[in-house]
Amino acid sequence: MDKLTLKSFIKRFSSGYTIRLLLVLLTAVIFALFATDRSISTIINKVLLQEKEEMLFGLTHQLDNALKGTYNDILVEYGAIDFTREDKIKILNNELESITDLIASGIDGVGAGYYSKELDAIITYGPEKDFAHTIGQPIFEGHLGYEVMETGKPLVQQGDLVRGKILNCMLPIIRDGQTIGYIWANETLKDVSSRLSAVSNQILILTFVIFIVLYIAVMITTWHFNSKVDLLIDSIQVVMRNPRSRLAEMQGPLASVVEGVNNLLDKAFFFKSNNEYIFDGVLSGILAISVEGEILLANTTFRKMFEISEDGLIGGRYKEIFPEILISVISQGMNCLKKEYPSDIIYKGCIIEYFYNDVYNNDNEQIG
């Protein structure tokens, strides 16, 4: 990138319009990114939890099918129907722990087990190597397992339970219309959150990529638009130097602007040309000076009278172009509130009579 292109690049992208546009875009995309992340995270969290619930309830049904008959049927088979509570729990645990261990070992982070309503105790809790210390313990007061056994309806509970913050799915064990306990399968919410976090990170990355693409697209569009604006400004500057020239034709949204300006220039040039023809047809010399001392008009007679070239005349400063005698006359006319009419000067042996007229605009303000 050469110096001119780099300078143009910096100029365009440091302009207030470009900065405001990009800031608005940045704000909009950040807001959209945050809102999208929150809404999608909520949806995904809900979907993940529903998926987990279905999976965990599937495990409880497998455990329910694996329990043939009732707990008492197992105790009768072992001749332990009259044993103590502790001995009954040991026998039931020895019989069922391999089943819960098998179910729990299939999925990392999953715990599963049997609960006895009559014994009010955890019979098994797999993986046994992690939760053997819970065997024989009752669930705490307020645990929804009691509601499951009371109502005979499956329930889902989230919160701090035996193994911490978990998603716990509980299925009642119903035999001959009687609820004899419940089966559970659970997973820690930390595991659920880690999966949700992984998905959320992917969404954030995707959203960031979309933002970068949009940002680049806006930068390219802005660059293209600003290049058109720069071209329009250059054309206007050319017109200012050469009233006969016109703005360069353009495509796109600026085309109508260029067409309208060129039409105005054509009309202005038409009226200006007619005025020039009229002034040039006058036998007297005519000179118009702005209040700032800029030469606005000098007809052909005036230029011939003082032998002044047309080149660089219009728009120039009279004090820098005219001879001293003419500068004195003009300065006197601009500084005097009350004009004296007529007066004369002698220039190169000729007597030249002159007089002043103030020029006012439509708001009655003096302009020259």
C-alpha positions as CSV (number, residue, x, y, z in Angstrom):
1,M,0.0,0.0,0.0
2,D,1.6,3.3,-1.1
3,K,1.6,6.5,0.9
4,L,-1.4,8.0,-0.9
5,T,-3.5,4.9,-0.4
6,L,-2.5,4.5,3.3
7,K,-3.3,8.2,3.9
8,S,-6.7,7.8,2.2
9,F,-7.3,4.6,4.3
10,I,-6.6,6.4,7.5
11,K,-8.6,9.4,6.5
12,R,-11.7,7.3,5.7
13,F,-11.6,5.1,8.7
14,S,-10.8,7.8,11.2
15,S,-13.8,9.9,10.0
16,G,-16.5,10.5,12.5
17,Y,-19.1,8.9,10.2
18,T,-17.1,5.7,9.9
19,I,-16.3,5.5,13.6
20,R,-19.9,6.0,14.5
21,L,-21.1,3.4,12.1
22,L,-18.6,0.8,13.3
23,L,-19.4,1.6,17.0
24,V,-23.2,1.2,16.3
25,L,-22.4,-2.1,14.6
26,L,-20.2,-3.2,17.4
27,T,-22.8,-2.4,20.1
28,A,-25.6,-4.1,18.1
29,V,-23.5,-7.2,17.6
30,I,-22.4,-7.4,21.2
31,F,-26.0,-7.1,22.4
32,A,-27.2,-9.7,19.9
33,L,-24.3,-11.9,20.9
34,F,-25.2,-11.7,24.6
35,A,-28.9,-12.1,24.0
36,T,-28.4,-15.0,21.6
37,D,-26.0,-16.7,24.0
38,R,-28.4,-16.3,26.9
39,S,-31.4,-17.5,25.0
40,I,-29.6,-20.4,23.3
41,S,-28.0,-21.4,26.6
42,T,-31.4,-21.5,28.3
43,I,-32.8,-23.6,25.5
44,I,-29.9,-26.0,25.4
45,N,-29.9,-26.3,29.2
46,K,-33.5,-27.3,29.0
47,V,-33.0,-29.7,26.2
48,L,-29.9,-31.2,27.9
49,L,-31.8,-31.7,31.2
50,Q,-34.8,-33.3,29.3
51,E,-32.3,-35.6,27.5
52,K,-30.7,-36.5,30.9
53,E,-34.0,-37.1,32.5
54,E,-35.0,-39.5,29.7
55,M,-31.7,-41.3,29.9
56,L,-31.8,-41.5,33.7
57,F,-35.4,-42.7,33.8
58,G,-34.4,-45.3,31.2
59,L,-31.8,-46.6,33.7
60,T,-34.3,-46.8,36.5
61,H,-36.7,-48.8,34.3
62,Q,-33.8,-51.2,33.6
63,L,-33.2,-51.6,37.4
64,D,-36.9,-52.1,37.9
65,N,-37.0,-54.9,35.3
66,A,-33.9,-56.5,36.9
67,L,-35.7,-56.7,40.3
68,K,-37.7,-59.9,40.0
69,G,-40.6,-59.7,42.5
70,T,-40.1,-57.9,45.8
71,Y,-37.5,-57.4,48.4
72,N,-39.3,-59.9,50.6
73,D,-39.2,-62.5,47.8
74,I,-35.4,-62.3,47.9
75,L,-35.4,-62.5,51.7
76,V,-37.7,-65.6,51.6
77,E,-35.3,-67.2,49.1
78,Y,-32.5,-66.7,51.6
79,G,-34.6,-67.7,54.6
80,A,-34.0,-64.3,56.1
81,I,-37.5,-63.0,56.5
82,D,-37.1,-62.8,60.3
83,F,-33.6,-61.4,60.3
84,T,-32.6,-58.1,61.8
85,R,-32.9,-54.9,59.7
86,E,-29.1,-54.8,59.3
87,D,-28.9,-58.4,58.1
88,K,-31.7,-58.0,55.7
89,I,-30.0,-54.9,54.2
90,K,-26.7,-56.9,53.8
91,I,-28.5,-59.8,52.0
92,L,-30.4,-57.5,49.7
93,N,-27.2,-55.5,49.0
94,N,-25.3,-58.7,48.1
95,E,-28.1,-59.8,45.8
96,L,-28.6,-56.4,43.9
97,E,-25.3,-54.5,44.1
98,S,-23.9,-56.2,40.9
99,I,-26.9,-55.0,39.0
100,T,-26.6,-51.3,40.1
101,D,-22.8,-51.4,39.6
102,L,-23.4,-52.7,36.0
103,I,-25.9,-50.0,35.2
104,A,-23.8,-47.2,36.8
105,S,-20.6,-48.3,35.1
106,G,-22.1,-47.8,31.7
107,I,-22.0,-44.0,31.8
108,D,-19.4,-41.9,33.5
109,G,-20.7,-39.7,36.4
110,V,-24.0,-41.7,36.8
111,G,-25.1,-43.1,40.1
112,A,-28.0,-45.5,40.6
113,G,-29.5,-47.6,43.4
114,Y,-32.5,-49.2,45.2
115,Y,-34.3,-47.9,48.3
116,S,-36.6,-50.0,50.6
117,K,-39.7,-48.3,52.0
118,E,-40.1,-51.0,54.7
119,L,-36.5,-50.9,55.9
120,D,-36.3,-47.1,55.2
121,A,-32.8,-47.7,53.9
122,I,-30.6,-47.4,50.9
123,I,-30.1,-51.0,49.7
124,T,-27.6,-50.4,46.9
125,Y,-25.8,-47.3,45.5
126,G,-23.6,-47.9,42.5
127,P,-20.8,-47.5,41.8
128,E,-20.4,-49.4,45.1
129,K,-16.8,-48.4,45.4
130,D,-17.8,-44.8,45.6
131,F,-21.0,-45.0,47.7
132,A,-20.7,-48.1,49.8
133,H,-20.7,-45.9,52.9
134,T,-24.3,-44.9,52.2
135,I,-25.7,-48.5,52.4
136,G,-28.2,-48.9,55.2
137,Q,-28.7,-45.1,55.6
138,P,-32.2,-43.6,55.4
139,I,-32.8,-40.6,53.1
140,F,-33.0,-37.2,54.9
141,E,-36.3,-35.6,55.9
142,G,-37.7,-33.6,53.0
143,H,-36.2,-35.8,50.4
144,L,-38.6,-36.2,47.5
145,G,-38.0,-40.0,47.6
146,Y,-40.6,-40.1,50.4
147,E,-43.1,-38.4,48.1
148,V,-42.4,-40.9,45.4
149,M,-43.1,-43.8,47.7
150,E,-46.2,-42.0,49.1
151,T,-47.8,-41.1,45.7
152,G,-46.4,-43.9,43.6
153,K,-45.4,-41.3,40.9
154,P,-42.0,-40.7,39.4
155,L,-40.3,-37.4,40.3
156,V,-37.2,-35.4,39.3
157,Q,-35.3,-33.5,42.0
158,Q,-32.4,-31.1,41.6
159,G,-30.3,-29.9,44.5
160,D,-27.9,-31.0,47.2
161,L,-28.5,-34.7,47.9
162,V,-26.3,-37.5,49.1
163,R,-23.6,-37.0,46.4
164,G,-23.9,-33.2,46.2
165,K,-25.7,-31.1,43.6
166,I,-27.3,-33.6,41.3
167,L,-30.2,-34.2,38.8
168,N,-32.0,-37.2,40.5
169,C,-34.7,-39.2,38.7
170,M,-36.7,-41.4,41.0
171,L,-39.1,-44.2,39.9
172,P,-41.4,-46.0,42.4
173,I,-41.2,-49.7,42.8
174,I,-44.7,-51.0,42.6
175,R,-45.6,-54.6,43.1
176,D,-49.2,-55.8,43.3
177,G,-50.4,-52.2,43.6
178,Q,-48.2,-51.6,46.6
179,T,-45.1,-49.2,46.6
180,I,-42.2,-51.1,48.2
181,G,-39.6,-48.5,47.6
182,Y,-38.1,-46.5,44.7
183,I,-35.2,-46.7,42.3
184,W,-33.0,-43.7,41.4
185,A,-30.5,-42.8,38.8
186,N,-28.7,-39.5,39.0
187,E,-25.9,-37.4,37.5
188,T,-24.1,-34.4,39.0
189,L,-25.1,-31.0,37.7
190,K,-21.4,-30.3,37.2
191,D,-21.3,-32.8,34.4
192,V,-24.4,-31.3,32.9
193,S,-23.0,-27.8,33.2
194,S,-19.7,-28.9,31.5
195,R,-21.6,-30.2,28.5
196,L,-23.6,-27.0,28.4
197,S,-20.4,-24.9,28.7
198,A,-18.9,-26.8,25.8
199,V,-21.9,-26.0,23.6
200,S,-22.0,-22.4,24.7
201,N,-18.4,-21.9,23.9
202,Q,-19.0,-23.2,20.4
203,I,-21.9,-20.8,20.1
204,L,-19.7,-17.9,21.2
205,I,-17.0,-18.8,18.7
206,L,-19.6,-19.0,15.9
207,T,-21.2,-15.7,16.9
208,F,-17.7,-14.1,17.1
209,V,-16.9,-15.4,13.6
210,I,-20.2,-13.9,12.3
211,F,-19.4,-10.6,13.9
212,I,-15.9,-10.5,12.2
213,V,-17.5,-11.3,8.9
214,L,-20.1,-8.5,9.4
215,Y,-17.5,-6.1,10.6
216,I,-15.3,-6.8,7.5
217,A,-18.3,-6.5,5.2
218,V,-19.2,-3.1,6.7
219,M,-15.6,-1.9,6.5
220,I,-15.5,-2.9,2.8
221,T,-18.9,-1.2,2.2
222,T,-17.7,1.9,4.0
223,W,-14.4,2.0,2.1
224,H,-16.3,1.7,-1.2
225,F,-18.8,4.4,-0.2
226,N,-16.1,6.8,1.1
227,S,-14.2,6.3,-2.1
228,K,-17.3,7.5,-4.0
229,V,-17.6,10.5,-1.6
230,D,-13.9,11.4,-2.1
231,L,-14.4,11.2,-5.9
232,L,-17.4,13.5,-5.5
233,I,-15.4,16.0,-3.4
234,D,-12.6,16.0,-5.9
235,S,-15.1,16.7,-8.7
236,I,-16.6,19.6,-6.8
237,Q,-13.2,21.1,-6.3
238,V,-12.6,20.8,-10.0
239,V,-15.9,22.6,-10.7
240,M,-14.9,25.3,-8.2
241,R,-11.8,26.0,-10.3
242,N,-13.5,25.5,-13.6
243,P,-17.2,26.4,-13.7
244,R,-17.5,25.0,-17.2
245,S,-16.7,21.5,-15.9
246,R,-19.2,19.0,-14.4
247,L,-19.2,16.3,-11.8
248,A,-18.0,12.9,-12.9
249,E,-20.9,10.4,-13.4
250,M,-21.3,7.8,-10.7
251,Q,-23.2,4.6,-10.1
252,G,-25.2,3.7,-7.0
253,P,-26.9,5.9,-4.4
254,L,-24.8,9.0,-5.3
255,A,-25.8,9.0,-8.9
256,S,-29.0,11.0,-8.3
257,V,-27.0,13.5,-6.3
258,V,-24.4,14.0,-9.1
259,E,-27.2,14.3,-11.7
260,G,-29.0,16.9,-9.6
261,V,-25.9,19.0,-9.0
262,N,-24.9,18.9,-12.6
263,N,-28.4,20.1,-13.6
264,L,-28.1,23.0,-11.1
265,L,-24.6,23.8,-12.5
266,D,-26.0,23.8,-16.1
267,K,-28.7,26.3,-15.0
268,A,-26.3,28.4,-13.0
269,F,-23.9,28.5,-15.9
270,F,-26.7,29.4,-18.3
271,F,-27.7,32.4,-16.2
272,K,-24.1,33.3,-15.5
273,S,-23.2,33.2,-19.2
274,N,-26.2,35.4,-20.1
275,N,-25.1,37.9,-17.4
276,E,-21.6,37.9,-18.7
277,Y,-22.8,38.5,-22.2
278,I,-24.9,41.5,-21.0
279,F,-22.0,42.9,-18.9
280,D,-19.6,42.4,-21.8
281,G,-21.9,44.2,-24.1
282,V,-21.9,47.3,-21.9
283,L,-19.5,50.0,-23.2
284,S,-18.6,51.1,-19.7
285,G,-16.2,49.2,-17.6
286,I,-17.8,47.2,-14.7
287,L,-16.0,45.8,-11.7
288,A,-17.6,44.0,-8.8
289,I,-15.6,43.5,-5.5
290,S,-16.8,41.5,-2.5
291,V,-16.7,43.0,1.0
292,E,-13.6,40.8,1.6
293,G,-11.8,42.3,-1.4
294,E,-12.3,39.4,-3.8
295,I,-12.8,40.2,-7.5
296,L,-16.2,38.9,-8.4
297,L,-16.7,40.3,-11.9
298,A,-14.7,42.4,-14.4
299,N,-16.2,42.9,-17.9
300,T,-14.3,43.1,-21.2
301,T,-14.4,46.9,-21.3
302,F,-12.8,47.2,-17.8
303,R,-10.0,44.7,-18.6
304,K,-9.2,46.6,-21.8
305,M,-9.3,49.9,-20.1
306,F,-6.7,49.0,-17.5
307,E,-4.9,46.4,-19.7
308,I,-5.6,43.5,-17.2
309,S,-5.4,39.9,-18.2
310,E,-8.4,37.6,-17.6
311,D,-6.3,34.8,-16.3
312,G,-6.5,34.5,-12.5
313,L,-8.6,37.6,-12.2
314,I,-11.9,36.3,-10.9
315,G,-11.4,35.2,-7.3
316,G,-8.2,37.1,-6.9
317,R,-7.5,40.0,-4.4
318,Y,-7.7,43.4,-6.0
319,K,-4.8,44.7,-3.9
320,E,-2.6,42.0,-5.4
321,I,-3.6,42.4,-9.0
322,F,-4.6,46.0,-9.8
323,P,-2.3,49.1,-10.2
324,E,-1.9,51.4,-7.3
325,I,-4.2,54.1,-8.6
326,L,-7.0,51.6,-9.1
327,I,-6.4,50.1,-5.6
328,S,-6.7,53.6,-4.1
329,V,-10.0,54.2,-5.9
330,I,-11.5,50.8,-4.9
331,S,-10.3,51.1,-1.2
332,Q,-11.8,54.6,-1.0
333,G,-15.1,53.4,-2.3
334,M,-15.2,50.4,0.1
335,N,-14.3,52.5,3.2
336,C,-16.5,55.5,2.6
337,L,-20.0,55.4,4.0
338,K,-21.2,58.3,1.8
339,K,-20.2,58.0,-1.8
340,E,-19.3,61.0,-4.0
341,Y,-20.7,60.7,-7.6
342,P,-19.0,61.0,-10.1
343,S,-15.3,61.2,-9.7
344,D,-12.4,60.8,-12.1
345,I,-8.8,59.6,-12.4
346,I,-6.1,60.0,-15.0
347,Y,-4.7,56.7,-16.2
348,K,-2.0,56.6,-18.9
349,G,-3.1,60.0,-20.2
350,C,-6.8,59.2,-20.3
351,I,-9.4,60.7,-18.0
352,I,-11.5,57.9,-16.6
353,E,-14.8,58.8,-14.8
354,Y,-15.9,56.4,-12.1
355,F,-18.7,55.9,-9.5
356,Y,-19.7,53.4,-6.9
357,N,-22.7,51.3,-6.3
358,D,-23.2,49.1,-3.2
359,V,-24.4,45.6,-3.8
360,Y,-27.0,43.9,-1.5
361,N,-28.4,40.4,-1.3
362,N,-32.0,39.4,-0.9
363,D,-31.7,39.9,2.9
364,N,-30.6,43.5,2.3
365,E,-27.1,42.6,3.5
366,Q,-24.2,44.4,1.7
367,I,-22.0,41.8,-0.1
368,G,-19.8,44.2,-2.2
